[in-house]
Amino acid sequence: MIVGITGGIGSGKTIFARELGWLGAEVIDADRIAERLVDERKDIKEALRNVFGPEIFDKSGELKRRELGQIVFANSGLLAALNQIIHPPLLEEIKKSIEQLEKSKTEKIVVLDMAILYETGLESLCNTVVVVYAPLEKRVEWLLEKRGWTKEEVMDRMLAQMDVVEKIEMADVVIENSETPKKLLEKARNFYKKL
C-alpha cells in the first residue's frame, strides 16, 4: 500500500510521515532524495550552474540552498527552470524506490512524503493521499522560528505552492494540525492503526 503525504510548507506533513516511519512504514522523503541528487550528480550541478550562475555554489562546490530558494521562489519563471532540472531525475528515483519496495514482497506500508505530490502527478501511484493542514498563521510562525527565514521568504514559498484548499478537495484523508506536535503524533498513530 502506498500512502502519499502532502500539505503546504510548514504544515507538519514531514513530522506526520516520520511518525508513520517510526511505527513501521517505509518512508520515501522526496526532499531528501532531491538533496542527494544535487549533491551526487555532476550533470545536475552543471545544469544549475548554467541556469543560475556559479554564485549559487560555495567555495567547496556545495549548493547554497537558501540562496537558490530566495531566487526561485520570488520568480515563477526561474522556479519552472529549476523544476525542469530537478523533477525528471527526482520522479525517476521515487518510482525506482517504490518499485524496489514492491519487489521486496514485504507487507510494509510505503509512505511518500512529498509537498508537490499533486503538481508532479505522483498521486496516481498512491492508494491513499493524506493532506496535513495547518492554519496559515501557525505555519508562518513555525517557519520563522524553525527555519530562520524572513517573512518574505516564507510568503514567497507559500505562494509558489498549489493552494492547500485544492489539495484538500482532492485528498482522501485530511489531518488537521492546529494543536500541539504531540497531538499530531497521536493523529499519525491513529491513522496508522486504521491502515
MITOR-269063 format. One record per residue (C-alpha): x, y negated, z negated; residue number from 1. Coordinates in steps of 0.02 Angstrom, whole numbers, padded with zeros to 5 digits. Last residue first. Layout:
<loses>
+--------+--------+--------+-----+
|     c1 |     c2 |     c3 |   n |
+--------+--------+--------+-----+
|      X |      Y |      Z | NUM |
...
+--------+--------+--------+-----+
</loses>
This chain:
<loses>
+--------+--------+--------+-----+
|     c1 |     c2 |     c3 |   n |
+--------+--------+--------+-----+
| -00210 | -00063 | -00390 | 195 |
| -00328 | -00112 | -00531 | 194 |
| -00188 | -00087 | -00659 | 193 |
| -00076 | -00202 | -00556 | 192 |
| -00206 | -00341 | -00560 | 191 |
| -00221 | -00328 | -00749 | 190 |
| -00031 | -00337 | -00767 | 189 |
| -00020 | -00487 | -00650 | 188 |
| -00160 | -00575 | -00746 | 187 |
| -00062 | -00547 | -00908 | 186 |
|  00093 | -00620 | -00825 | 185 |
| -00010 | -00774 | -00778 | 184 |
| -00072 | -00791 | -00958 | 183 |
|  00107 | -00787 | -01023 | 182 |
|  00154 | -00923 | -00898 | 181 |
|  00021 | -01031 | -00982 | 180 |
| -00143 | -01098 | -00908 | 179 |
| -00189 | -01158 | -00734 | 178 |
| -00130 | -01009 | -00633 | 177 |
| -00284 | -00949 | -00541 | 176 |
| -00266 | -00784 | -00452 | 175 |
| -00365 | -00771 | -00290 | 174 |
| -00391 | -00600 | -00211 | 173 |
| -00434 | -00550 | -00032 | 172 |
| -00367 | -00714 |  00037 | 171 |
| -00426 | -00803 |  00195 | 170 |
| -00526 | -00941 |  00108 | 169 |
| -00390 | -00961 | -00024 | 168 |
| -00258 | -00987 |  00109 | 167 |
| -00363 | -01122 |  00193 | 166 |
| -00387 | -01208 |  00024 | 165 |
| -00198 | -01198 | -00003 | 164 |
| -00168 | -01311 |  00147 | 163 |
| -00026 | -01239 |  00252 | 162 |
|  00142 | -01306 |  00195 | 161 |
|  00235 | -01461 |  00255 | 160 |
|  00131 | -01573 |  00140 | 159 |
|  00191 | -01477 | -00012 | 158 |
|  00373 | -01489 |  00040 | 157 |
|  00363 | -01677 |  00072 | 156 |
|  00269 | -01702 | -00093 | 155 |
|  00404 | -01614 | -00195 | 154 |
|  00545 | -01706 | -00108 | 153 |
|  00457 | -01873 | -00138 | 152 |
|  00430 | -01833 | -00322 | 151 |
|  00618 | -01803 | -00338 | 150 |
|  00681 | -01626 | -00359 | 149 |
|  00754 | -01558 | -00520 | 148 |
|  00695 | -01383 | -00479 | 147 |
|  00620 | -01338 | -00649 | 146 |
|  00553 | -01505 | -00713 | 145 |
|  00502 | -01592 | -00552 | 144 |
|  00437 | -01426 | -00483 | 143 |
|  00334 | -01388 | -00639 | 142 |
|  00257 | -01562 | -00647 | 141 |
|  00212 | -01560 | -00462 | 140 |
|  00133 | -01386 | -00477 | 139 |
|  00033 | -01435 | -00632 | 138 |
| -00029 | -01594 | -00547 | 137 |
| -00083 | -01495 | -00393 | 136 |
| -00186 | -01365 | -00487 | 135 |
| -00117 | -01188 | -00474 | 134 |
| -00167 | -01051 | -00352 | 133 |
| -00090 | -00881 | -00326 | 132 |
| -00158 | -00811 | -00163 | 131 |
| -00165 | -00622 | -00153 | 130 |
| -00173 | -00530 |  00014 | 129 |
| -00222 | -00346 |  00020 | 128 |
| -00182 | -00207 |  00143 | 127 |
| -00040 | -00312 |  00214 | 126 |
|  00042 | -00298 |  00385 | 125 |
| -00081 | -00422 |  00463 | 124 |
| -00034 | -00546 |  00326 | 123 |
|  00129 | -00557 |  00421 | 122 |
|  00056 | -00686 |  00542 | 121 |
|  00201 | -00807 |  00515 | 120 |
|  00095 | -00953 |  00450 | 119 |
| -00011 | -00833 |  00348 | 118 |
|  00136 | -00765 |  00247 | 117 |
|  00225 | -00933 |  00234 | 116 |
|  00248 | -00931 |  00044 | 115 |
|  00306 | -00750 |  00048 | 114 |
|  00317 | -00620 | -00091 | 113 |
|  00283 | -00454 | -00003 | 112 |
|  00239 | -00324 | -00133 | 111 |
|  00255 | -00139 | -00091 | 110 |
|  00158 | -00020 | -00204 | 109 |
|  00256 |  00138 | -00229 | 108 |
|  00191 |  00308 | -00175 | 107 |
|  00364 |  00358 | -00118 | 106 |
|  00374 |  00426 |  00058 | 105 |
|  00543 |  00343 |  00091 | 104 |
|  00481 |  00310 |  00267 | 103 |
|  00359 |  00177 |  00203 | 102 |
|  00499 |  00090 |  00109 | 101 |
|  00610 |  00092 |  00263 | 100 |
|  00469 |  00023 |  00372 |  99 |
|  00433 | -00118 |  00247 |  98 |
|  00617 | -00167 |  00241 |  97 |
|  00628 | -00165 |  00432 |  96 |
|  00472 | -00275 |  00446 |  95 |
|  00549 | -00398 |  00322 |  94 |
|  00715 | -00399 |  00415 |  93 |
|  00632 | -00431 |  00584 |  92 |
|  00525 | -00569 |  00510 |  91 |
|  00681 | -00654 |  00441 |  90 |
|  00779 | -00632 |  00604 |  89 |
|  00639 | -00717 |  00705 |  88 |
|  00595 | -00847 |  00570 |  87 |
|  00764 | -00929 |  00537 |  86 |
|  00813 | -01017 |  00698 |  85 |
|  00641 | -01062 |  00763 |  84 |
|  00591 | -01110 |  00584 |  83 |
|  00734 | -01235 |  00575 |  82 |
|  00678 | -01316 |  00739 |  81 |
|  00497 | -01324 |  00676 |  80 |
|  00560 | -01409 |  00516 |  79 |
|  00655 | -01532 |  00626 |  78 |
|  00496 | -01577 |  00719 |  77 |
|  00396 | -01588 |  00557 |  76 |
|  00516 | -01717 |  00483 |  75 |
|  00525 | -01754 |  00295 |  74 |
|  00529 | -01569 |  00251 |  73 |
|  00673 | -01542 |  00372 |  72 |
|  00800 | -01670 |  00309 |  71 |
|  00772 | -01656 |  00121 |  70 |
|  00772 | -01467 |  00137 |  69 |
|  00939 | -01470 |  00228 |  68 |
|  01011 | -01575 |  00086 |  67 |
|  00940 | -01454 | -00044 |  66 |
|  01009 | -01303 |  00046 |  65 |
|  01189 | -01365 |  00065 |  64 |
|  01243 | -01214 |  00167 |  63 |
|  01409 | -01140 |  00112 |  62 |
|  01558 | -01163 |  00228 |  61 |
|  01688 | -01188 |  00091 |  60 |
|  01695 | -01376 |  00124 |  59 |
|  01505 | -01393 |  00108 |  58 |
|  01383 | -01365 |  00250 |  57 |
|  01240 | -01482 |  00301 |  56 |
|  01373 | -01606 |  00361 |  55 |
|  01417 | -01493 |  00509 |  54 |
|  01266 | -01554 |  00609 |  53 |
|  01081 | -01513 |  00603 |  52 |
|  01049 | -01425 |  00769 |  51 |
|  01222 | -01357 |  00812 |  50 |
|  01269 | -01321 |  00630 |  49 |
|  01105 | -01227 |  00603 |  48 |
|  01136 | -01123 |  00761 |  47 |
|  01313 | -01085 |  00703 |  46 |
|  01255 | -01034 |  00530 |  45 |
|  01125 | -00918 |  00609 |  44 |
|  01254 | -00840 |  00725 |  43 |
|  01377 | -00819 |  00581 |  42 |
|  01256 | -00709 |  00484 |  41 |
|  01292 | -00673 |  00301 |  40 |
|  01246 | -00829 |  00201 |  39 |
|  01100 | -00880 |  00313 |  38 |
|  01033 | -00702 |  00314 |  37 |
|  01051 | -00688 |  00125 |  36 |
|  00954 | -00849 |  00097 |  35 |
|  00813 | -00791 |  00213 |  34 |
|  00806 | -00623 |  00123 |  33 |
|  00797 | -00709 | -00047 |  32 |
|  00656 | -00823 |  00013 |  31 |
|  00558 | -00674 |  00086 |  30 |
|  00561 | -00578 | -00079 |  29 |
|  00516 | -00395 | -00044 |  28 |
|  00459 | -00321 | -00210 |  27 |
|  00441 | -00133 | -00239 |  26 |
|  00307 | -00113 | -00372 |  25 |
|  00347 | -00032 | -00539 |  24 |
|  00280 | -00145 | -00677 |  23 |
|  00436 | -00253 | -00672 |  22 |
|  00404 | -00279 | -00486 |  21 |
|  00224 | -00331 | -00519 |  20 |
|  00298 | -00456 | -00643 |  19 |
|  00413 | -00519 | -00505 |  18 |
|  00263 | -00549 | -00390 |  17 |
|  00170 | -00655 | -00521 |  16 |
|  00327 | -00756 | -00561 |  15 |
|  00353 | -00776 | -00373 |  14 |
|  00174 | -00836 | -00347 |  13 |
|  00185 | -00967 | -00486 |  12 |
|  00101 | -01109 | -00390 |  11 |
|  00259 | -01214 | -00372 |  10 |
|  00254 | -01209 | -00182 |   9 |
|  00082 | -01161 | -00120 |   8 |
|  00023 | -00982 | -00125 |   7 |
|  00068 | -00809 | -00062 |   6 |
|  00075 | -00629 | -00119 |   5 |
|  00052 | -00494 |  00013 |   4 |
|  00013 | -00322 | -00055 |   3 |
|  00066 | -00171 |  00048 |   2 |
|  00000 |  00000 |  00000 |   1 |
+--------+--------+--------+-----+
</loses>
